[in-house]
Structure formats: C-alpha cells, structure tokens
Amino acid sequence: MPRRRTGPPTSAEERLRTLGELTGQILERIRLQQARVELAAALQRQCLPTEIPPLPGLRVAGRYAPARDGLDIGGDWYDVFRMPDGSVGAAIGDVQGHDVEAAAYMGQVRTCLRAVAVATTDPAEVLRRTNDLLVSMGSELFVTCLFLRFEPATGELTVSRAGHIPAVWATADGRCEVVMADGGLPLGIVSDEKYPSTHRLLTGKGAFVLLTDGVVEGPSYEIEDGLDRVAELVRATCGADPDTLATEVIKVADLTGHSDDAAVLVLTYDR
C-alpha cells in the first residue's frame, strides 16, 4: 500500500526558496572563512621581515612556506635586527596552532623579543624576560624559540633555545654539525624559567641555519633524519650566497611531506 504524505506537497517555488536560503548561508560562511584567512595572512606578513637590512659581518636570507592544512597560515616566524650595543640579534620560532590566534600571538612574541632586546642583549636573558611577559599575559598558547646574538667585532656567537629544534652550523672547510645547545621550556608556559646559553667563536667562512620543525619533520621523515638531510645540504652548499642556501633548505620540507608551515633563516659569514 503506498505511503501517504503527512504534510502538504512542497511546491517547486518553495524548494527553490529553501535552496536559495541554504546557498546564502553557505556563501556567508565562505565569506567569513575568507575574511579569517585574509586577516591571518595579513598578520603573518607583518611578522616576517619584508626586507632584511644590511648587518655587520653577516649576510642573511629567510624563507617561509605556508601550512598545507587549515588556514594555510601558521605560527612560524623569524626576525633579525641590530641591537643597541651594535651586535646582531636573530630569532626563529613556532607558535602552537594554525589560525588567526596563532598569527596574532606570533606578533606579540616578536614585539616582546625586540622590546626586551633593548634592555639586554644576552640571549638567555632575552628569552627569560620574554617568557615572563608572555606568561603574565595569560594566553593559553605557547611558542618555541631560538634566539642568537652575534658580535661582529669578535665573531662570538651566543645561542639560547626555548623548546625549539637545534640549528645547523657548517664551515667552508667541511665541518658541519647540528647545534644541540641546551634549552628550556617553550615560552609562555611557566614563569621564572631559565635558559642556558651556548657560545661559539666564528672564524673563516661558514653558515648558521635556523629552522622550524615544519622543514625537517613530516609523515615521510623523522625529525632526526630531516636535520641530517639539512646538515648534508648546508655542508655541500656552504659557499653559496644566503638566498640560494635558504631556497635549497626550505625545499627539504617538500621531501618530508609536511603539513605544517615552515621557516628558514640563513646567516653566512666570512671573517
């Protein structure tokens, strides 16, 4: 026996009106999502130097590759600048998350680091004070970071890490290593955290490469394998200009099958 309708038949006009309402809702959601993407992209652009100024004793280049999931905008960033005492400060970091909040927090971290570096140029102290500032802000986010100071007059390099992956150092005479400097917790978790420093004297010709885990870790690579791949690449191309080297290093992210965003900062020297 055929089933009876329990309500009046829906006319073609009513179906079209319902379809129009659903389409409007979908378009509005698309517009809102696009607005979030554009906002996150704008925040990201503000936190990546558009132009790196000439720096004493160093040639510098940076690269950024967006995430493949979510908003295609993440919390990876880098910065390099002249500090009040004439030394050079360089930082790279990775904020938890891939959204507008992560991009905004990234801007706060970058601003905090620069502000603190006016009062002290010691990397360990820069990270300690920045960490305390971020904890006091009460955000639920955190950020890994590596901060270094280069003294042009002496060639001394000082490095401190806050939960961040190691850097890679290579010299023109074939020496190369993953710089496993001691470190503390990521920034923004607990106050009064201490950040030890590692010191090196840079002589001759070489390159120091900072990167985020999106470069070296993914479904196809363990992080140790990725770091080894970058080390081999930096050793082989240590004599290249920093732009070329940064371009080659960021390509390692494609080998790992990464879904995270990725950042690279290359500093070359010739003393």
C-alpha positions as a Markdown table, in Angstrom:
| # | Residue | x | y | z |
|---|---|---|---|---|
| 1 | Met | 0.0 | 0.0 | 0.0 |
| 2 | Pro | 1.6 | 3.4 | -1.0 |
| 3 | Arg | 2.7 | 5.7 | 1.9 |
| 4 | Arg | 0.7 | 8.8 | 2.3 |
| 5 | Arg | 2.3 | 12.2 | 2.7 |
| 6 | Thr | 2.0 | 13.6 | 6.2 |
| 7 | Gly | 2.1 | 17.3 | 5.0 |
| 8 | Pro | 1.1 | 19.3 | 2.1 |
| 9 | Pro | 3.2 | 18.8 | -1.1 |
| 10 | Thr | 6.2 | 21.1 | -1.4 |
| 11 | Ser | 6.0 | 23.3 | -4.4 |
| 12 | Ala | 8.9 | 23.9 | -6.8 |
| 13 | Glu | 8.8 | 27.5 | -5.7 |
| 14 | Glu | 9.2 | 26.5 | -2.0 |
| 15 | Arg | 12.1 | 24.2 | -2.9 |
| 16 | Leu | 13.8 | 26.9 | -4.8 |
| 17 | Arg | 13.4 | 29.3 | -1.9 |
| 18 | Thr | 14.9 | 26.8 | 0.5 |
| 19 | Leu | 17.8 | 26.1 | -1.8 |
| 20 | Gly | 18.4 | 29.8 | -2.1 |
| 21 | Glu | 18.5 | 30.2 | 1.7 |
| 22 | Leu | 20.9 | 27.3 | 2.1 |
| 23 | Thr | 23.1 | 28.7 | -0.7 |
| 24 | Gly | 23.1 | 32.1 | 1.0 |
| 25 | Gln | 24.2 | 30.5 | 4.3 |
| 26 | Ile | 27.0 | 28.7 | 2.6 |
| 27 | Leu | 28.2 | 31.8 | 0.8 |
| 28 | Glu | 28.2 | 33.7 | 4.1 |
| 29 | Arg | 30.3 | 31.0 | 5.8 |
| 30 | Ile | 32.7 | 31.1 | 2.9 |
| 31 | Arg | 33.0 | 34.9 | 3.2 |
| 32 | Leu | 33.6 | 34.7 | 6.9 |
| 33 | Gln | 36.3 | 32.0 | 6.4 |
| 34 | Gln | 37.9 | 34.1 | 3.6 |
| 35 | Ala | 38.0 | 37.1 | 6.0 |
| 36 | Arg | 39.7 | 34.9 | 8.6 |
| 37 | Val | 42.3 | 33.7 | 6.0 |
| 38 | Glu | 42.9 | 37.3 | 4.9 |
| 39 | Leu | 43.3 | 38.5 | 8.5 |
| 40 | Ala | 45.7 | 35.7 | 9.3 |
| 41 | Ala | 47.7 | 36.3 | 6.2 |
| 42 | Ala | 48.0 | 40.0 | 7.0 |
| 43 | Leu | 49.2 | 39.2 | 10.5 |
| 44 | Gln | 51.7 | 36.7 | 9.0 |
| 45 | Arg | 53.1 | 39.3 | 6.6 |
| 46 | Gln | 53.5 | 41.8 | 9.5 |
| 47 | Cys | 55.6 | 39.3 | 11.4 |
| 48 | Leu | 58.0 | 38.3 | 8.6 |
| 49 | Pro | 60.6 | 40.9 | 7.6 |
| 50 | Thr | 59.8 | 42.2 | 4.0 |
| 51 | Glu | 63.4 | 43.3 | 3.7 |
| 52 | Ile | 66.4 | 42.4 | 5.9 |
| 53 | Pro | 68.7 | 45.4 | 6.4 |
| 54 | Pro | 72.5 | 45.2 | 5.9 |
| 55 | Leu | 74.1 | 43.7 | 9.1 |
| 56 | Pro | 77.7 | 43.9 | 10.1 |
| 57 | Gly | 79.7 | 40.7 | 9.5 |
| 58 | Leu | 76.7 | 38.8 | 8.2 |
| 59 | Arg | 74.7 | 38.1 | 5.0 |
| 60 | Val | 71.2 | 37.0 | 5.8 |
| 61 | Ala | 68.2 | 35.4 | 4.0 |
| 62 | Gly | 64.9 | 34.0 | 5.1 |
| 63 | Arg | 62.2 | 31.8 | 3.6 |
| 64 | Tyr | 58.7 | 30.8 | 4.6 |
| 65 | Ala | 56.4 | 28.1 | 3.3 |
| 66 | Pro | 52.7 | 28.0 | 4.5 |
| 67 | Ala | 51.0 | 25.0 | 6.0 |
| 68 | Arg | 49.0 | 22.7 | 3.8 |
| 69 | Asp | 46.1 | 22.3 | 6.1 |
| 70 | Gly | 43.7 | 24.7 | 7.9 |
| 71 | Leu | 44.1 | 28.3 | 7.0 |
| 72 | Asp | 47.4 | 27.8 | 5.3 |
| 73 | Ile | 48.8 | 30.2 | 7.8 |
| 74 | Gly | 50.6 | 29.2 | 10.9 |
| 75 | Gly | 52.7 | 30.5 | 13.7 |
| 76 | Asp | 56.2 | 30.1 | 12.3 |
| 77 | Trp | 58.2 | 33.3 | 12.1 |
| 78 | Tyr | 61.8 | 34.7 | 12.0 |
| 79 | Asp | 63.4 | 38.0 | 12.7 |
| 80 | Val | 66.8 | 39.6 | 12.6 |
| 81 | Phe | 67.8 | 43.1 | 13.7 |
| 82 | Arg | 70.6 | 45.3 | 15.0 |
| 83 | Met | 70.7 | 45.6 | 18.8 |
| 84 | Pro | 71.6 | 48.7 | 20.8 |
| 85 | Asp | 75.2 | 47.6 | 21.6 |
| 86 | Gly | 75.9 | 47.0 | 17.9 |
| 87 | Ser | 75.5 | 43.3 | 18.0 |
| 88 | Val | 73.1 | 41.4 | 15.8 |
| 89 | Gly | 70.1 | 39.5 | 17.2 |
| 90 | Ala | 68.3 | 36.8 | 15.3 |
| 91 | Ala | 65.3 | 34.7 | 16.3 |
| 92 | Ile | 63.1 | 32.0 | 14.8 |
| 93 | Gly | 60.0 | 30.5 | 16.4 |
| 94 | Asp | 56.9 | 28.4 | 16.1 |
| 95 | Val | 53.6 | 29.3 | 17.8 |
| 96 | Gln | 51.2 | 26.5 | 18.7 |
| 97 | Gly | 48.3 | 26.4 | 16.2 |
| 98 | His | 47.4 | 27.4 | 12.7 |
| 99 | Asp | 44.8 | 30.1 | 12.9 |
| 100 | Val | 44.2 | 33.8 | 13.5 |
| 101 | Glu | 45.0 | 33.5 | 17.2 |
| 102 | Ala | 48.4 | 31.8 | 16.4 |
| 103 | Ala | 49.3 | 34.6 | 13.9 |
| 104 | Ala | 48.3 | 37.3 | 16.4 |
| 105 | Tyr | 50.3 | 35.7 | 19.2 |
| 106 | Met | 53.3 | 35.4 | 16.9 |
| 107 | Gly | 53.2 | 39.2 | 16.5 |
| 108 | Gln | 53.1 | 39.6 | 20.3 |
| 109 | Val | 56.1 | 37.3 | 20.7 |
| 110 | Arg | 58.1 | 39.1 | 18.1 |
| 111 | Thr | 57.3 | 42.5 | 19.6 |
| 112 | Cys | 58.2 | 41.3 | 23.1 |
| 113 | Leu | 61.6 | 39.9 | 21.9 |
| 114 | Arg | 62.5 | 43.2 | 20.3 |
| 115 | Ala | 61.4 | 45.2 | 23.3 |
| 116 | Val | 63.4 | 43.1 | 25.7 |
| 117 | Ala | 66.5 | 43.2 | 23.5 |
| 118 | Val | 66.6 | 46.9 | 24.0 |
| 119 | Ala | 67.3 | 46.3 | 27.7 |
| 120 | Thr | 69.5 | 43.3 | 27.4 |
| 121 | Thr | 71.3 | 41.6 | 24.5 |
| 122 | Asp | 72.1 | 38.3 | 26.4 |
| 123 | Pro | 70.1 | 35.6 | 24.6 |
| 124 | Ala | 69.3 | 33.7 | 27.8 |
| 125 | Glu | 68.1 | 36.8 | 29.5 |
| 126 | Val | 66.1 | 37.9 | 26.4 |
| 127 | Leu | 64.2 | 34.6 | 26.5 |
| 128 | Arg | 63.7 | 34.6 | 30.2 |
| 129 | Arg | 62.2 | 38.1 | 30.3 |
| 130 | Thr | 60.1 | 37.4 | 27.2 |
| 131 | Asn | 58.8 | 34.2 | 28.7 |
| 132 | Asp | 57.8 | 36.1 | 31.9 |
| 133 | Leu | 56.0 | 38.7 | 29.8 |
| 134 | Leu | 54.1 | 36.1 | 27.9 |
| 135 | Val | 53.1 | 34.2 | 31.0 |
| 136 | Ser | 51.8 | 37.4 | 32.5 |
| 137 | Met | 49.5 | 37.9 | 29.5 |
| 138 | Gly | 47.6 | 34.8 | 30.4 |
| 139 | Ser | 47.3 | 33.3 | 26.9 |
| 140 | Glu | 46.8 | 29.5 | 26.5 |
| 141 | Leu | 49.2 | 29.4 | 23.6 |
| 142 | Phe | 52.9 | 28.8 | 23.8 |
| 143 | Val | 55.8 | 29.2 | 21.4 |
| 144 | Thr | 59.2 | 27.5 | 20.8 |
| 145 | Cys | 62.0 | 29.9 | 20.0 |
| 146 | Leu | 65.7 | 30.1 | 19.3 |
| 147 | Phe | 67.5 | 33.4 | 19.9 |
| 148 | Leu | 71.1 | 34.2 | 19.0 |
| 149 | Arg | 73.4 | 37.1 | 19.4 |
| 150 | Phe | 76.4 | 37.7 | 17.0 |
| 151 | Glu | 79.1 | 40.1 | 18.0 |
| 152 | Pro | 80.7 | 41.4 | 14.7 |
| 153 | Ala | 83.9 | 42.7 | 16.4 |
| 154 | Thr | 84.9 | 39.4 | 18.0 |
| 155 | Gly | 83.0 | 36.8 | 15.9 |
| 156 | Glu | 81.4 | 35.4 | 19.1 |
| 157 | Leu | 78.0 | 33.7 | 18.7 |
| 158 | Thr | 75.7 | 33.0 | 21.7 |
| 159 | Val | 72.7 | 30.8 | 21.3 |
| 160 | Ser | 69.7 | 30.0 | 23.6 |
| 161 | Arg | 66.7 | 27.8 | 23.0 |
| 162 | Ala | 63.2 | 27.6 | 24.4 |
| 163 | Gly | 61.9 | 24.2 | 23.4 |
| 164 | His | 63.0 | 24.8 | 19.8 |
| 165 | Ile | 64.7 | 22.4 | 17.4 |
| 166 | Pro | 68.5 | 22.8 | 17.0 |
| 167 | Ala | 70.2 | 25.0 | 14.4 |
| 168 | Val | 72.7 | 23.7 | 11.8 |
| 169 | Trp | 76.2 | 25.1 | 11.5 |
| 170 | Ala | 78.7 | 24.4 | 8.7 |
| 171 | Thr | 82.1 | 25.8 | 7.7 |
| 172 | Ala | 83.8 | 26.1 | 4.3 |
| 173 | Asp | 86.5 | 23.6 | 5.4 |
| 174 | Gly | 83.8 | 20.8 | 5.6 |
| 175 | Arg | 82.9 | 20.9 | 9.2 |
| 176 | Cys | 79.2 | 20.6 | 9.9 |
| 177 | Glu | 77.1 | 19.8 | 12.9 |
| 178 | Val | 73.6 | 20.0 | 14.4 |
| 179 | Val | 74.0 | 22.5 | 17.3 |
| 180 | Met | 72.4 | 20.7 | 20.2 |
| 181 | Ala | 72.5 | 23.6 | 22.6 |
| 182 | Asp | 70.9 | 23.2 | 26.0 |
| 183 | Gly | 67.5 | 24.7 | 26.3 |
| 184 | Gly | 64.5 | 25.4 | 28.5 |
| 185 | Leu | 60.7 | 25.1 | 28.1 |
| 186 | Pro | 58.8 | 26.8 | 25.4 |
| 187 | Leu | 57.9 | 30.4 | 26.1 |
| 188 | Gly | 54.6 | 31.2 | 27.8 |
| 189 | Ile | 54.2 | 28.0 | 29.9 |
| 190 | Val | 55.7 | 28.8 | 33.3 |
| 191 | Ser | 57.3 | 31.9 | 34.8 |
| 192 | Asp | 60.9 | 32.1 | 36.1 |
| 193 | Glu | 62.2 | 29.5 | 33.6 |
| 194 | Lys | 65.9 | 29.5 | 33.0 |
| 195 | Tyr | 67.5 | 29.3 | 29.5 |
| 196 | Pro | 71.2 | 28.3 | 29.3 |
| 197 | Ser | 73.4 | 29.6 | 26.5 |
| 198 | Thr | 76.0 | 28.1 | 24.2 |
| 199 | His | 78.9 | 30.1 | 22.9 |
| 200 | Arg | 80.9 | 29.7 | 19.7 |
| 201 | Leu | 83.7 | 31.7 | 18.0 |
| 202 | Leu | 83.0 | 32.0 | 14.3 |
| 203 | Thr | 86.2 | 32.2 | 12.2 |
| 204 | Gly | 86.8 | 31.7 | 8.5 |
| 205 | Lys | 83.8 | 31.2 | 6.2 |
| 206 | Gly | 80.6 | 29.4 | 7.1 |
| 207 | Ala | 76.8 | 29.4 | 7.6 |
| 208 | Phe | 74.5 | 29.2 | 10.5 |
| 209 | Val | 71.0 | 28.0 | 9.7 |
| 210 | Leu | 67.9 | 28.4 | 11.9 |
| 211 | Leu | 64.7 | 26.5 | 11.0 |
| 212 | Thr | 61.4 | 25.3 | 12.3 |
| 213 | Asp | 60.2 | 21.7 | 12.6 |
| 214 | Gly | 58.0 | 22.1 | 9.6 |
| 215 | Val | 61.2 | 22.0 | 7.5 |
| 216 | Val | 62.5 | 18.7 | 8.9 |
| 217 | Glu | 59.6 | 16.7 | 10.2 |
| 218 | Gly | 56.6 | 15.1 | 8.5 |
| 219 | Pro | 54.9 | 11.9 | 7.6 |
| 220 | Ser | 57.9 | 10.9 | 5.4 |
| 221 | Tyr | 60.7 | 12.0 | 7.8 |
| 222 | Glu | 61.6 | 11.7 | 11.5 |
| 223 | Ile | 63.0 | 14.9 | 12.8 |
| 224 | Glu | 66.5 | 13.5 | 13.2 |
| 225 | Asp | 66.5 | 12.4 | 9.6 |
| 226 | Gly | 65.3 | 15.8 | 8.5 |
| 227 | Leu | 68.1 | 17.5 | 10.5 |
| 228 | Asp | 70.7 | 15.2 | 9.0 |
| 229 | Arg | 69.4 | 16.0 | 5.5 |
| 230 | Val | 69.6 | 19.7 | 6.1 |
| 231 | Ala | 73.1 | 19.3 | 7.6 |
| 232 | Glu | 74.2 | 17.4 | 4.4 |
| 233 | Leu | 72.7 | 20.1 | 2.2 |
| 234 | Val | 74.3 | 23.0 | 4.2 |
| 235 | Arg | 77.7 | 21.3 | 4.2 |
| 236 | Ala | 77.5 | 20.8 | 0.4 |
| 237 | Thr | 76.4 | 24.4 | -0.3 |
| 238 | Cys | 78.1 | 26.3 | 2.5 |
| 239 | Gly | 79.9 | 28.6 | 0.0 |
| 240 | Ala | 76.6 | 29.6 | -1.7 |
| 241 | Asp | 75.0 | 33.0 | -1.1 |
| 242 | Pro | 72.4 | 33.0 | 1.7 |
| 243 | Asp | 69.5 | 33.4 | -0.7 |
| 244 | Thr | 70.4 | 30.3 | -2.6 |
| 245 | Leu | 71.1 | 28.3 | 0.5 |
| 246 | Ala | 67.8 | 29.4 | 2.1 |
| 247 | Thr | 65.9 | 28.4 | -1.1 |
| 248 | Glu | 67.5 | 24.9 | -1.0 |
| 249 | Val | 66.9 | 24.3 | 2.7 |
| 250 | Ile | 63.2 | 25.2 | 2.5 |
| 251 | Lys | 62.8 | 22.6 | -0.2 |
| 252 | Val | 63.6 | 19.9 | 2.4 |
| 253 | Ala | 60.0 | 20.5 | 3.7 |
| 254 | Asp | 58.7 | 19.0 | 0.4 |
| 255 | Leu | 60.7 | 15.8 | 1.0 |
| 256 | Thr | 59.1 | 15.3 | 4.4 |
| 257 | Gly | 55.5 | 15.5 | 3.2 |
| 258 | His | 55.0 | 18.2 | 5.8 |
| 259 | Ser | 51.5 | 19.7 | 6.6 |
| 260 | Asp | 52.9 | 22.3 | 9.0 |
| 261 | Asp | 54.2 | 25.7 | 7.9 |
| 262 | Ala | 58.0 | 26.0 | 7.7 |
| 263 | Ala | 60.5 | 28.8 | 8.1 |
| 264 | Val | 64.3 | 29.1 | 7.5 |
| 265 | Leu | 66.7 | 31.8 | 8.4 |
| 266 | Val | 70.3 | 31.6 | 7.0 |
| 267 | Leu | 73.2 | 33.7 | 8.3 |
| 268 | Thr | 76.5 | 33.4 | 6.4 |
| 269 | Tyr | 79.8 | 34.9 | 7.5 |
| 270 | Asp | 83.3 | 35.4 | 6.1 |
| 271 | Arg | 85.9 | 36.5 | 8.7 |
